[in-house]
Amino acid sequence: MAIKVLKPGLSSTVQDGGREGYYHLGIPPSGTLDRFGLAAANLLTGNSPETAALECTLTGPELLFEQDTLFAVSGAPMKLLLNGQPVPFNTCLRAKAGQQLKIIGAPSGARSYLAIAGGIDVPLILGSRSTYSLGSLGGYQGRRLQAGDTLPVTALCGHGPVGQQLPEEFTPAFPKHVELRVVPGMYIHRLIPESVDNFFSDEWRVSSESDRTGYRFLDGRPLSFVERTPPFGAGSDPSNIVDACYPIGSIQIPAGRTPIILHRDAVSGGGYMTLGTVVSSDLDILGQLPPGAKVQFTQVTLQQALDIRHTFQQKLQRLITALSC
């Protein structure tokens, strides 16, 4: 079975749970920017939570189903039209061969996930079907979808859970002003104390120059660095250091002016200091922020971050249980 792409949307890519285990070789994990949204769409159609699906950014594609199948769309609440008729979000739906699905931009949030029963059957590359566009790796020919593409799908369309809906308790909110929790890092000492306070007290705005590699932020006060003689091997920018590793979620501040949070397509190291790391569950919140959304950063301890991650994992397990009955 296949799905034909009539219009690709702004940025539609195949993503699954990610390509873990190769970051030390410079290959980022890629994968979904909203684990909960991907899991919800997949579970509604009877798939496992991390099955390959389409990640649709800000506005979605127009698609032609070439065979009967089941599908669901979750994440940011985009409007769905099946052959021109509205169909519900967060619901397992049946599409017949020849029908067209149009996914229209959401009033809130940034990314929706279209899951097909059986999953999108692009090749496994290093254990994942996720797209890493900068490296032309994985997904559909290593890139975003284009008009005329034909997506192979492992179609499973028995009686299935048609009409199954996401329980209300799991329906996410997509506020335009959020808190992102940060564990301070080993280079935060490079900022003067006043700038550290300003970073966490200021309100920041998501820049339009944000993507799967990194989210950029505007409107906060410029940050100042402790004066020093640059060590051998570091550059002249006050935020430069001798190269170091970057975990996903690291916060860079080139020249002290535009914080950048590295996301799932980011490089694994470089020469900018990082003041801390956004906790893993809040990266899902970050991935749903459209340009112009406002952010407040809050310091947490490592233990608090571990507790936050545990709470997220418990919620995900409850979702799996609820949709597996």
Backbone bond lengths (Angstrom), bond angles and torsions (degrees), N, CA, C in turn:
res aa  C-N    CA-C-N  psi(-1)  N-CA   C-N-CA  omega(-1)  CA-C   N-CA-C  phi
1 M - - - 1.456 - - 1.523 109.67 -
2 A 1.334 115.07 155.50 1.462 118.68 178.49 1.526 109.93 -147.01
3 I 1.313 114.22 160.81 1.462 122.31 174.38 1.521 107.19 -121.50
4 K 1.316 117.21 126.84 1.458 120.80 -179.44 1.515 109.85 -93.43
5 V 1.329 116.38 135.71 1.460 122.69 179.47 1.522 108.86 -89.33
6 L 1.320 116.47 113.49 1.465 121.27 177.50 1.522 110.44 -85.83
7 K 1.330 116.14 -45.97 1.456 123.44 173.19 1.519 107.16 -136.18
8 P 1.341 118.78 136.93 1.464 119.84 -170.58 1.520 115.10 -84.36
9 G 1.348 118.99 -14.46 1.460 119.10 -170.61 1.519 110.41 78.76
10 L 1.319 116.04 179.76 1.462 120.32 -175.84 1.523 112.10 -66.23
11 S 1.325 116.60 -48.34 1.461 121.28 179.21 1.522 108.52 -158.21
12 S 1.330 115.68 95.04 1.465 122.12 -178.85 1.521 108.67 -113.31
13 T 1.320 116.83 123.91 1.461 121.39 -178.31 1.525 109.97 -136.25
14 V 1.322 115.37 154.86 1.461 121.04 173.06 1.525 108.44 -78.76
15 Q 1.338 116.24 127.24 1.461 120.70 177.73 1.531 109.74 -139.66
16 D 1.320 115.12 146.93 1.465 120.44 172.12 1.525 108.20 -128.38
17 G 1.327 117.66 -149.55 1.458 119.77 -177.88 1.512 115.02 -70.67
18 G 1.330 117.62 -13.42 1.463 119.75 175.39 1.514 113.46 118.07
19 R 1.310 114.57 164.97 1.470 123.90 -175.95 1.521 108.06 -106.71
20 E 1.308 116.27 78.37 1.459 120.51 -175.11 1.534 111.61 -82.02
21 G 1.332 114.77 151.33 1.454 119.63 171.93 1.515 115.94 100.85
22 Y 1.346 117.85 2.64 1.464 120.19 -177.24 1.526 112.77 -125.45
23 Y 1.320 116.22 8.97 1.461 119.61 -176.38 1.522 111.51 -63.72
24 H 1.327 116.56 -32.98 1.466 119.78 179.24 1.522 111.98 -66.99
25 L 1.327 116.73 -15.30 1.464 121.56 176.43 1.521 111.88 -97.66
26 G 1.335 116.00 4.32 1.453 120.59 178.77 1.518 114.08 90.09
27 I 1.335 117.34 7.55 1.468 121.08 179.10 1.526 107.75 -102.05
28 P 1.324 117.85 111.53 1.466 120.27 -176.17 1.522 111.70 -70.87
29 P 1.338 117.11 164.14 1.471 119.40 -177.45 1.512 114.05 -70.10
30 S 1.352 117.57 -27.11 1.466 120.49 -173.11 1.530 108.64 50.74
31 G 1.320 118.71 -146.90 1.454 120.85 -178.91 1.518 112.25 84.95
32 T 1.311 115.67 -179.00 1.450 122.81 -174.85 1.522 112.71 -59.16
33 L 1.334 116.21 140.76 1.464 120.53 173.05 1.521 111.24 -87.96
34 D 1.330 117.68 -7.04 1.464 122.29 177.02 1.523 107.42 -137.89
35 R 1.329 116.24 93.51 1.466 120.36 -176.04 1.518 112.24 -61.29
36 F 1.320 116.37 -36.91 1.456 120.10 -177.65 1.532 110.32 -69.20
37 G 1.334 117.13 -41.25 1.459 120.28 178.70 1.518 112.09 -63.46
38 L 1.329 117.17 -43.89 1.462 121.29 177.53 1.518 110.82 -61.84
39 A 1.338 116.04 -45.75 1.462 120.21 -178.57 1.521 111.61 -61.85
40 A 1.335 116.97 -42.65 1.463 120.63 -178.58 1.521 110.84 -61.22
41 A 1.335 117.93 -48.53 1.463 120.72 -179.23 1.524 111.02 -61.06
42 N 1.332 116.63 -43.75 1.459 119.85 -178.97 1.522 112.22 -66.04
43 L 1.313 116.86 -45.89 1.462 120.01 -177.71 1.528 111.47 -64.09
44 L 1.322 116.98 -34.31 1.465 120.01 178.69 1.527 111.65 -62.41
45 T 1.325 117.53 -29.92 1.460 121.15 -178.66 1.529 112.66 -96.96
46 G 1.321 117.09 3.64 1.451 120.43 179.19 1.508 114.94 89.67
47 N 1.327 117.89 6.62 1.466 121.77 177.28 1.521 110.88 -83.84
48 S 1.327 116.17 166.84 1.454 120.47 169.21 1.530 108.73 -72.99
49 P 1.333 118.71 156.82 1.475 121.00 -169.90 1.520 115.87 -58.63
50 E 1.341 118.48 -29.78 1.460 120.55 -173.25 1.526 113.19 -106.53
51 T 1.327 117.13 18.57 1.462 121.30 178.06 1.539 110.55 -62.11
52 A 1.326 116.65 145.98 1.461 121.03 -178.96 1.526 111.42 -62.11
53 A 1.338 115.02 131.93 1.457 122.84 -179.29 1.525 107.92 -141.35
54 L 1.333 116.71 179.78 1.460 120.87 176.05 1.523 109.88 -94.30
55 E 1.328 116.49 126.86 1.458 122.09 171.26 1.525 107.26 -96.00
56 C 1.328 116.51 119.31 1.462 122.92 -175.84 1.520 108.78 -111.11
57 T 1.323 117.83 124.81 1.456 122.58 -172.61 1.524 111.63 -106.88
58 L 1.337 115.29 118.79 1.465 125.53 174.91 1.531 113.51 66.91
59 T 1.307 118.39 -46.57 1.456 121.23 171.73 1.518 107.90 -143.24
60 G 1.324 116.06 143.10 1.450 119.51 -170.91 1.519 114.54 -98.28
61 P 1.333 116.11 -178.01 1.460 121.30 -176.89 1.528 112.20 -88.09
62 E 1.327 115.11 173.65 1.461 123.46 166.51 1.520 106.72 -113.99
63 L 1.332 115.84 127.74 1.455 121.57 -170.07 1.525 110.78 -129.38
64 L 1.336 115.84 151.23 1.455 122.88 175.63 1.531 108.57 -115.84
65 F 1.334 116.23 121.39 1.464 120.87 176.62 1.519 109.03 -82.66
66 E 1.316 116.55 126.37 1.462 120.73 -178.37 1.522 112.36 -95.42
67 Q 1.344 116.26 -2.27 1.459 120.53 178.48 1.523 107.60 -155.14
68 D 1.333 117.28 155.25 1.458 120.63 175.59 1.520 109.74 -57.26
69 T 1.316 116.44 139.05 1.456 120.36 179.04 1.515 110.13 -160.07
70 L 1.336 115.84 172.22 1.454 122.96 172.47 1.516 108.47 -109.83
71 F 1.331 115.92 145.50 1.462 119.58 177.98 1.516 109.86 -149.31
72 A 1.323 115.31 164.93 1.464 122.26 174.49 1.518 107.86 -152.00
73 V 1.328 115.74 149.91 1.461 121.71 176.74 1.526 108.37 -125.69
74 S 1.324 116.03 126.51 1.467 122.56 179.01 1.520 108.93 -134.02
75 G 1.339 115.12 -179.52 1.459 120.30 -175.49 1.511 109.84 98.03
76 A 1.337 117.56 -139.07 1.462 121.06 177.21 1.526 108.99 -61.84
77 P 1.335 118.39 133.52 1.474 121.77 -169.77 1.524 114.01 -75.20
78 M 1.333 116.10 76.05 1.456 120.40 177.03 1.532 110.69 -76.37
79 K 1.314 116.92 154.05 1.453 122.56 177.75 1.526 109.33 -80.16
80 L 1.343 116.42 136.96 1.458 122.12 -176.95 1.523 110.17 -116.80
81 L 1.335 115.58 131.59 1.457 121.16 174.65 1.526 108.32 -123.68
82 L 1.328 117.37 122.05 1.456 122.83 176.23 1.525 107.12 -108.73
83 N 1.328 115.69 112.77 1.471 121.33 -172.52 1.528 111.74 51.84
84 G 1.344 115.02 39.64 1.451 121.13 175.33 1.515 114.82 84.36
85 Q 1.333 117.92 -4.72 1.458 120.98 -178.68 1.534 110.42 -105.67
86 P 1.336 118.25 135.29 1.464 120.49 179.04 1.530 111.42 -61.71
87 V 1.326 116.09 136.74 1.463 122.29 174.09 1.523 107.89 -129.44
88 P 1.336 117.41 155.09 1.467 119.99 -171.57 1.525 113.84 -74.55
89 F 1.315 113.34 148.76 1.463 123.97 173.82 1.525 108.28 -81.10
90 N 1.337 117.42 159.87 1.474 122.03 176.34 1.525 112.32 54.42
91 T 1.341 115.81 39.64 1.460 121.58 -176.94 1.522 109.34 -143.03
92 C 1.326 116.83 141.19 1.461 120.17 174.58 1.520 108.75 -77.29
93 L 1.333 116.69 123.50 1.452 123.21 -174.29 1.525 110.61 -124.23
94 R 1.319 115.53 155.13 1.465 120.75 176.45 1.531 109.43 -105.20
95 A 1.312 115.22 131.57 1.463 121.27 173.17 1.515 108.81 -113.67
96 K 1.323 117.03 139.31 1.453 121.98 177.78 1.525 109.93 -98.14
97 A 1.297 115.29 155.56 1.462 120.33 178.35 1.525 109.84 -55.47
98 G 1.330 115.92 132.41 1.446 121.85 179.60 1.515 114.32 94.11
99 Q 1.328 117.52 -10.58 1.461 119.25 178.46 1.522 110.86 -80.68
100 Q 1.340 114.20 152.43 1.460 120.87 -179.11 1.522 110.05 -114.49
101 L 1.331 115.27 139.01 1.460 122.20 177.29 1.517 109.18 -113.29
102 K 1.322 115.81 129.14 1.458 121.60 175.82 1.518 108.26 -117.14
103 I 1.334 116.58 127.11 1.470 122.34 -179.59 1.523 107.15 -111.24
104 I 1.328 115.55 116.88 1.469 121.95 -173.09 1.520 109.81 -106.09
105 G 1.325 117.00 146.90 1.456 123.64 -175.39 1.511 114.88 -49.05
106 A 1.337 115.92 146.99 1.460 122.89 -176.51 1.528 111.18 -89.83
107 P 1.349 117.96 150.13 1.460 121.00 174.84 1.521 112.93 -73.31
108 S 1.325 116.57 -17.17 1.471 121.30 178.51 1.523 108.46 -148.59
109 G 1.330 115.61 158.78 1.450 119.42 -175.21 1.521 111.11 79.25
110 A 1.327 116.09 -179.53 1.467 120.10 -176.02 1.523 113.79 -133.06
111 R 1.350 118.02 -26.95 1.463 119.34 -172.19 1.523 111.51 -134.34
112 S 1.331 114.76 133.12 1.458 122.36 174.07 1.526 108.89 -115.55
113 Y 1.332 115.09 159.86 1.461 121.02 -176.97 1.524 110.01 -127.41
114 L 1.318 115.41 120.45 1.457 122.67 176.82 1.524 107.98 -99.17
115 A 1.331 115.79 112.02 1.466 121.41 176.87 1.520 109.37 -104.15
116 I 1.314 115.88 140.39 1.458 123.48 176.89 1.528 107.62 -114.04
117 A 1.322 117.20 133.91 1.468 119.65 178.81 1.527 110.14 -54.73
118 G 1.312 116.77 121.43 1.459 122.60 -176.49 1.511 113.28 101.27
119 G 1.345 117.11 -25.09 1.453 120.76 175.19 1.520 113.71 93.64
120 I 1.326 115.56 162.63 1.467 122.55 176.43 1.529 108.25 -84.54
121 D 1.321 116.02 125.58 1.462 121.18 -166.57 1.527 112.57 -100.19
122 V 1.338 116.84 52.27 1.462 119.53 170.52 1.524 108.39 -79.35
123 P 1.339 118.57 162.61 1.470 120.00 -175.16 1.530 113.08 -63.33
124 L 1.320 114.51 147.41 1.463 121.00 170.71 1.521 108.89 -75.84
125 I 1.325 117.48 125.76 1.460 122.84 175.55 1.520 107.62 -121.65
126 L 1.320 116.95 114.87 1.468 122.10 -176.91 1.529 110.70 52.84
127 G 1.322 115.16 42.94 1.453 120.98 173.19 1.510 116.16 82.31
128 S 1.332 118.24 7.77 1.459 120.62 -176.88 1.524 110.33 -145.04
129 R 1.345 115.17 153.22 1.463 121.33 174.19 1.535 111.56 -100.95
130 S 1.315 117.37 6.47 1.457 121.15 -176.52 1.524 112.50 -68.02
131 T 1.338 114.53 150.10 1.457 122.11 179.87 1.521 110.58 -90.85
132 Y 1.319 116.60 126.87 1.467 122.57 169.08 1.524 106.29 -116.43
133 S 1.323 115.98 92.07 1.466 120.97 -170.39 1.518 113.08 -62.98
134 L 1.347 117.78 -39.74 1.466 120.08 -177.21 1.525 111.82 -62.61
135 G 1.329 115.72 -28.88 1.456 119.87 178.67 1.512 113.56 -102.51
136 S 1.346 117.01 5.52 1.474 122.06 -177.62 1.524 110.99 50.30
137 L 1.335 114.95 46.11 1.462 121.51 -172.56 1.524 110.14 -121.72
138 G 1.330 116.20 134.47 1.456 120.88 172.96 1.512 113.71 73.62
139 G 1.348 115.00 -170.10 1.449 121.17 178.41 1.516 112.51 58.07
140 Y 1.336 115.65 -148.22 1.456 121.07 177.14 1.522 108.33 -93.54
141 Q 1.331 116.03 102.10 1.469 123.99 -179.97 1.529 111.84 55.34
142 G 1.330 116.57 28.54 1.463 121.33 174.11 1.509 115.34 69.67
143 R 1.339 117.92 24.75 1.469 119.28 -173.32 1.530 111.16 -150.61
144 R 1.349 113.78 176.93 1.455 120.44 171.20 1.527 110.17 -66.90
145 L 1.314 115.90 157.65 1.461 119.24 176.77 1.525 111.00 -67.57
146 Q 1.336 114.58 150.69 1.459 122.44 175.37 1.527 108.40 -130.41
147 A 1.322 116.38 155.78 1.456 120.47 176.58 1.525 109.68 -57.05
148 G 1.329 116.03 135.12 1.453 121.16 -179.80 1.514 114.20 96.59
149 D 1.328 118.15 -13.10 1.463 120.78 176.88 1.531 109.86 -63.83
150 T 1.322 115.54 151.26 1.459 121.66 176.16 1.515 108.42 -124.20
151 L 1.326 116.46 111.78 1.459 122.08 -176.69 1.523 110.97 -86.59
152 P 1.329 118.35 121.54 1.466 119.30 175.09 1.529 110.18 -74.49
153 V 1.311 115.65 138.24 1.464 121.17 -176.99 1.520 109.40 -132.53
154 T 1.328 116.11 137.22 1.456 120.96 172.27 1.521 107.15 -84.24
155 A 1.315 117.34 92.03 1.468 121.23 -170.89 1.518 111.37 -78.98
156 L 1.322 115.29 126.51 1.462 123.32 172.48 1.515 106.33 -125.42
157 C 1.298 117.17 104.05 1.460 119.60 -174.42 1.522 110.44 -133.09
158 G 1.319 115.77 62.74 1.453 119.85 171.72 1.513 108.61 -80.95
159 H 1.304 116.46 -145.93 1.465 119.22 179.17 1.536 109.71 -70.10
160 G 1.338 115.88 -39.34 1.464 120.87 170.49 1.521 115.48 56.37
161 P 1.342 115.92 179.19 1.474 121.25 -177.56 1.530 112.35 -89.99
162 V 1.340 118.24 46.06 1.458 120.63 -177.29 1.528 109.81 -57.34
163 G 1.323 116.17 131.65 1.459 121.27 -179.06 1.513 114.38 90.39
164 Q 1.333 117.30 -10.18 1.466 119.18 177.86 1.522 109.37 -61.42
165 Q 1.327 116.32 133.73 1.459 121.55 -176.88 1.520 111.13 -117.48
166 L 1.315 115.12 155.40 1.460 120.45 175.03 1.520 108.50 -70.34
167 P 1.342 118.30 124.50 1.469 119.43 178.57 1.524 111.54 -56.17
168 E 1.323 115.96 143.37 1.461 120.88 -174.41 1.523 112.46 -56.48
169 E 1.327 117.15 -34.50 1.469 119.78 -177.64 1.528 112.34 -64.47
170 F 1.341 116.60 -18.62 1.460 120.53 -179.26 1.533 112.65 -102.72
171 T 1.329 116.52 1.87 1.462 119.05 178.92 1.521 109.37 -74.12
172 P 1.323 118.22 115.39 1.466 119.60 -174.27 1.521 112.44 -77.17
173 A 1.323 114.88 154.64 1.463 121.47 170.87 1.531 107.78 -96.93
174 F 1.321 115.69 153.23 1.463 120.46 -179.83 1.528 109.10 -128.53
175 P 1.337 117.00 71.66 1.466 119.49 -179.76 1.527 110.75 -68.56
176 K 1.325 115.40 158.19 1.469 120.84 179.20 1.522 112.11 -98.22
177 H 1.325 116.00 7.20 1.464 121.88 174.08 1.522 106.66 -138.96
178 V 1.334 117.41 112.25 1.458 121.08 -172.35 1.529 111.20 -129.03
179 E 1.324 113.79 164.74 1.462 122.25 172.66 1.523 108.14 -105.43
180 L 1.325 116.58 132.83 1.456 122.28 172.88 1.524 108.38 -116.87
181 R 1.310 115.39 125.67 1.462 120.77 -175.67 1.525 110.91 -92.34
182 V 1.324 115.49 137.17 1.464 122.15 -169.26 1.528 110.03 -129.70
183 V 1.327 116.05 131.96 1.468 121.54 169.64 1.524 107.47 -91.14
184 P 1.343 118.78 116.21 1.470 120.00 179.32 1.525 111.39 -56.67
185 G 1.345 115.38 145.45 1.457 119.88 -174.52 1.513 113.51 -109.38
186 M 1.322 114.40 -177.34 1.455 120.57 -171.51 1.526 113.28 -74.43
187 Y 1.336 118.32 -10.70 1.464 120.44 -179.81 1.520 112.88 -107.61
188 I 1.323 117.70 7.78 1.460 119.46 -177.70 1.532 111.24 -64.62
189 H 1.332 116.49 -20.71 1.464 120.16 178.61 1.525 112.67 -65.90
190 R 1.351 116.90 -14.66 1.454 119.42 178.83 1.536 112.06 -70.40
191 L 1.334 117.39 -20.01 1.458 121.31 176.66 1.526 109.90 -89.65
192 I 1.319 116.48 145.37 1.460 118.38 173.84 1.531 108.22 -68.95
193 P 1.340 119.22 151.22 1.469 121.56 -175.82 1.521 113.99 -53.68
194 E 1.330 117.58 -38.03 1.460 120.22 179.99 1.526 111.13 -62.38
195 S 1.331 117.39 -38.43 1.455 120.59 179.85 1.531 111.57 -70.03
196 V 1.318 116.63 -35.33 1.472 119.18 174.73 1.522 109.59 -60.26
197 D 1.344 116.17 -46.08 1.467 120.28 178.23 1.531 111.02 -61.23
198 N 1.328 116.56 -41.71 1.469 120.24 -179.05 1.524 111.75 -65.00
199 F 1.325 116.37 -40.02 1.463 119.40 -179.82 1.525 110.56 -58.51
200 F 1.323 116.60 -43.24 1.466 119.81 -176.44 1.528 113.18 -83.97
201 S 1.305 118.33 -16.59 1.468 119.50 179.87 1.526 112.46 -96.99
202 D 1.338 118.19 -25.05 1.461 121.41 -178.11 1.524 111.56 -74.11
203 E 1.318 115.01 155.48 1.463 122.00 171.39 1.519 107.90 -95.92
204 W 1.323 116.92 130.52 1.456 122.52 -177.08 1.528 110.16 -113.28
205 R 1.309 117.08 154.44 1.466 122.67 -177.76 1.527 109.49 -121.61
206 V 1.342 115.79 135.15 1.464 121.07 179.58 1.524 110.11 -67.64
207 S 1.317 116.38 127.17 1.455 122.13 178.80 1.527 111.03 -78.06
208 S 1.327 115.80 153.64 1.469 120.08 174.24 1.528 110.82 -67.98
209 E 1.331 117.43 -17.08 1.462 121.68 178.02 1.522 110.03 -89.60
210 S 1.318 116.09 52.75 1.466 122.77 179.21 1.515 108.35 -122.61
211 D 1.331 115.65 143.15 1.462 119.79 -179.09 1.517 109.43 -155.54
212 R 1.313 116.52 -164.77 1.464 121.11 -176.90 1.527 112.42 -68.33
213 T 1.319 118.18 -19.27 1.464 120.81 177.59 1.517 111.30 -79.86
214 G 1.323 117.24 -43.86 1.459 120.11 -178.38 1.510 112.30 -163.27
215 Y 1.322 115.67 145.62 1.463 122.76 174.99 1.522 108.51 -100.33
216 R 1.329 117.07 125.89 1.457 122.97 -179.93 1.528 109.81 -102.25
217 F 1.338 115.07 149.42 1.464 120.35 -175.30 1.521 111.24 -129.89
218 L 1.334 114.27 143.96 1.453 122.63 -176.91 1.527 110.56 -123.75
219 D 1.334 115.14 170.69 1.470 125.61 166.70 1.526 115.92 83.23
220 G 1.308 118.79 -13.01 1.460 118.67 174.00 1.520 110.77 -77.16
221 R 1.326 116.04 167.45 1.462 119.20 178.50 1.525 111.20 -69.88
222 P 1.345 117.85 145.35 1.469 119.90 174.25 1.517 110.58 -57.46
223 L 1.318 115.98 145.55 1.463 121.92 -176.66 1.526 109.44 -106.06
224 S 1.329 115.41 140.29 1.466 121.65 -175.95 1.519 110.98 -108.65
225 F 1.326 114.26 148.09 1.460 120.78 -176.69 1.523 111.30 -107.23
226 V 1.308 115.23 153.23 1.459 121.12 172.32 1.527 107.80 -64.43
227 E 1.317 116.76 130.68 1.462 119.45 -179.51 1.520 110.77 -67.05
228 R 1.327 115.03 145.56 1.466 119.70 -178.76 1.514 108.97 -165.29
229 T 1.309 115.53 165.12 1.453 121.24 169.47 1.522 107.04 -89.26
230 P 1.343 118.52 120.44 1.469 119.61 -176.12 1.523 110.81 -56.09
231 P 1.332 117.63 133.29 1.466 119.97 177.61 1.518 111.04 -67.38
232 F 1.315 116.01 157.29 1.456 120.92 178.51 1.532 109.39 -56.96
233 G 1.322 116.27 128.21 1.460 120.66 179.06 1.506 113.42 100.07
234 A 1.350 117.60 -14.21 1.462 120.46 176.75 1.512 109.33 -94.35
235 G 1.331 116.07 155.42 1.454 120.42 179.91 1.516 111.96 -84.51
236 S 1.323 116.36 -175.59 1.462 122.23 -175.05 1.523 113.54 -84.31
237 D 1.347 118.31 -20.26 1.458 120.39 176.84 1.533 108.63 -59.74
238 P 1.337 118.62 135.30 1.471 119.38 -177.49 1.520 114.06 -60.95
239 S 1.345 117.20 -18.92 1.465 119.45 178.04 1.523 112.42 -89.86
240 N 1.345 117.42 -1.15 1.463 119.87 -179.57 1.520 112.05 -72.61
241 I 1.321 114.45 144.23 1.460 122.37 171.86 1.522 106.76 -134.01
242 V 1.323 116.17 172.14 1.450 119.27 166.41 1.530 106.34 -68.05
243 D 1.309 118.23 142.36 1.468 122.46 -170.22 1.523 113.54 -45.69
244 A 1.349 114.11 142.47 1.465 121.30 178.23 1.521 109.10 -142.94
245 C 1.322 115.93 164.82 1.464 121.74 178.32 1.526 110.17 -78.86
246 Y 1.335 116.10 148.71 1.461 122.27 178.42 1.528 110.15 -118.68
247 P 1.312 119.20 116.78 1.466 118.52 167.79 1.522 110.07 -74.37
248 I 1.326 117.11 154.28 1.455 120.76 173.17 1.528 108.31 -58.70
249 G 1.324 116.59 135.01 1.460 121.15 -176.84 1.514 113.41 97.66
250 S 1.347 117.74 -3.50 1.463 120.76 178.22 1.525 111.26 -62.73
251 I 1.337 115.87 147.20 1.461 121.31 -179.39 1.522 109.35 -112.63
252 Q 1.330 116.27 112.17 1.460 122.44 174.48 1.526 109.41 -95.11
253 I 1.350 115.90 156.38 1.462 119.91 174.84 1.526 108.84 -138.61
254 P 1.333 118.65 73.89 1.466 119.86 179.41 1.528 111.40 -56.71
255 A 1.315 115.70 126.84 1.474 123.02 179.79 1.528 112.78 59.99
256 G 1.324 117.43 8.19 1.463 120.65 177.55 1.512 114.35 77.05
257 R 1.330 118.67 15.06 1.465 119.89 -170.71 1.526 115.15 -116.75
258 T 1.300 118.74 -35.41 1.463 119.90 -174.53 1.523 109.67 -131.36
259 P 1.326 117.99 92.96 1.471 118.91 177.49 1.525 111.36 -57.73
260 I 1.314 115.49 141.10 1.460 122.34 178.16 1.522 107.94 -129.31
261 I 1.331 116.19 123.77 1.465 120.41 173.72 1.520 107.79 -96.47
262 L 1.305 116.88 119.93 1.456 121.55 -179.90 1.527 109.81 -74.29
263 H 1.357 115.59 131.01 1.463 119.25 -178.87 1.524 109.94 -113.36
264 R 1.307 117.94 -158.97 1.462 121.54 -161.26 1.527 115.20 -74.51
265 D 1.322 118.55 -7.85 1.472 120.65 173.86 1.524 111.88 -107.33
266 A 1.324 117.51 16.60 1.467 121.17 -174.27 1.527 112.04 -81.63
267 V 1.330 115.03 158.43 1.461 121.14 175.48 1.529 109.65 -68.85
268 S 1.326 115.86 164.30 1.468 120.44 -172.62 1.521 114.17 -97.14
269 G 1.328 117.90 0.12 1.454 118.93 179.80 1.510 111.18 -174.13
270 G 1.340 115.68 166.61 1.455 120.28 179.48 1.504 111.63 171.33
271 G 1.328 115.44 -164.79 1.453 120.31 -170.52 1.505 115.93 -109.84
272 Y 1.337 119.28 23.95 1.458 121.96 174.42 1.517 109.99 -106.93
273 M 1.337 116.04 139.07 1.463 119.23 173.30 1.526 109.59 -65.77
274 T 1.319 116.41 151.30 1.461 122.22 175.50 1.521 107.64 -122.65
275 L 1.349 116.02 130.81 1.467 118.22 -175.32 1.511 112.49 -84.56
276 G 1.328 117.33 -14.54 1.461 120.25 179.84 1.517 109.77 173.41
277 T 1.337 115.38 -172.77 1.463 122.10 -177.56 1.516 109.93 -135.02
278 V 1.328 116.90 131.02 1.459 122.18 175.60 1.523 108.92 -69.25
279 V 1.327 117.40 135.76 1.465 120.17 -178.71 1.527 109.53 -62.31
280 S 1.322 116.32 150.47 1.468 121.03 -168.76 1.520 113.14 -60.20
281 S 1.329 118.59 -41.40 1.466 119.21 -177.91 1.528 111.68 -67.24
282 D 1.332 117.58 -29.78 1.462 120.34 179.55 1.526 112.31 -75.68
283 L 1.334 117.38 -14.48 1.463 119.19 173.86 1.531 110.53 -66.02
284 D 1.342 116.77 -28.64 1.465 119.56 174.25 1.523 110.41 -66.38
285 I 1.326 117.05 -39.97 1.466 121.37 175.72 1.523 109.65 -62.06
286 L 1.321 116.12 -45.08 1.464 121.50 179.37 1.524 111.01 -58.56
287 G 1.322 117.31 -43.79 1.455 121.22 -177.75 1.515 114.17 -64.86
288 Q 1.330 116.78 -13.63 1.463 121.26 178.34 1.526 112.79 -103.02
289 L 1.331 117.71 9.76 1.461 120.06 -179.43 1.528 110.82 -90.41
290 P 1.322 118.05 122.54 1.464 120.68 175.87 1.527 110.39 -81.82
291 P 1.319 118.64 165.85 1.469 120.40 174.18 1.521 111.00 -54.41
292 G 1.337 115.45 137.98 1.458 121.14 -179.60 1.508 114.42 94.07
293 A 1.335 118.02 -14.92 1.469 120.10 177.37 1.525 109.88 -63.40
294 K 1.334 116.29 149.55 1.461 121.34 -175.88 1.530 111.06 -106.70
295 V 1.326 114.65 144.35 1.460 121.27 -173.16 1.522 110.52 -133.54
296 Q 1.302 115.19 138.55 1.467 122.53 169.66 1.528 107.21 -117.22
297 F 1.325 116.91 128.35 1.461 120.94 178.45 1.527 109.85 -93.32
298 T 1.346 115.40 140.04 1.457 121.60 -178.48 1.519 109.38 -130.30
299 Q 1.333 116.87 133.88 1.462 120.85 177.94 1.516 110.76 -76.46
300 V 1.357 115.72 137.62 1.459 121.55 171.26 1.522 108.21 -134.72
301 T 1.312 115.93 159.12 1.461 120.98 176.61 1.522 109.70 -82.11
302 L 1.325 116.27 167.87 1.458 120.45 177.21 1.525 110.46 -61.51
303 Q 1.316 118.05 -40.82 1.463 120.70 179.19 1.525 110.96 -63.98
304 Q 1.318 116.64 -41.17 1.468 119.06 177.07 1.522 110.68 -62.78
305 A 1.333 117.05 -39.06 1.459 120.45 178.28 1.526 111.13 -62.87
306 L 1.318 116.60 -40.66 1.467 120.47 177.95 1.527 110.81 -64.86
307 D 1.321 116.70 -38.63 1.465 120.51 177.69 1.532 110.84 -65.57
308 I 1.340 116.45 -40.02 1.472 121.11 178.27 1.524 109.88 -63.05
309 R 1.323 116.77 -43.02 1.462 120.24 178.66 1.527 110.95 -62.72
310 H 1.337 116.54 -40.72 1.464 120.63 179.46 1.525 110.85 -62.72
311 T 1.324 116.77 -41.38 1.463 120.90 178.31 1.523 110.97 -62.39
312 F 1.341 116.90 -41.93 1.462 120.87 177.62 1.525 110.68 -62.29
313 Q 1.320 117.24 -44.58 1.463 120.59 -179.07 1.530 111.33 -63.77
314 Q 1.323 116.56 -36.29 1.462 120.01 176.78 1.532 110.73 -64.78
315 K 1.328 116.62 -42.40 1.467 120.41 179.35 1.528 110.33 -63.24
316 L 1.317 116.91 -42.36 1.461 120.74 178.99 1.526 110.53 -63.02
317 Q 1.311 116.59 -39.50 1.469 119.84 178.99 1.526 110.87 -66.68
318 R 1.333 117.19 -36.94 1.457 119.52 176.75 1.529 110.85 -64.68
319 L 1.332 116.93 -37.39 1.459 120.86 176.74 1.525 110.10 -62.63
320 I 1.316 116.77 -46.41 1.463 121.42 179.37 1.526 110.51 -58.35
321 T 1.317 115.87 -44.37 1.469 120.47 179.46 1.524 111.15 -64.20
322 A 1.333 116.46 -42.64 1.464 120.66 -176.77 1.520 112.60 -65.04
323 L 1.329 117.04 -34.63 1.462 120.73 -176.07 1.528 113.01 -99.16
324 S 1.315 115.96 5.84 1.465 119.63 179.30 1.519 112.12 -106.32
325 C 1.353 116.14 0.38 1.473 120.06 -176.99 1.533 110.50 -73.94
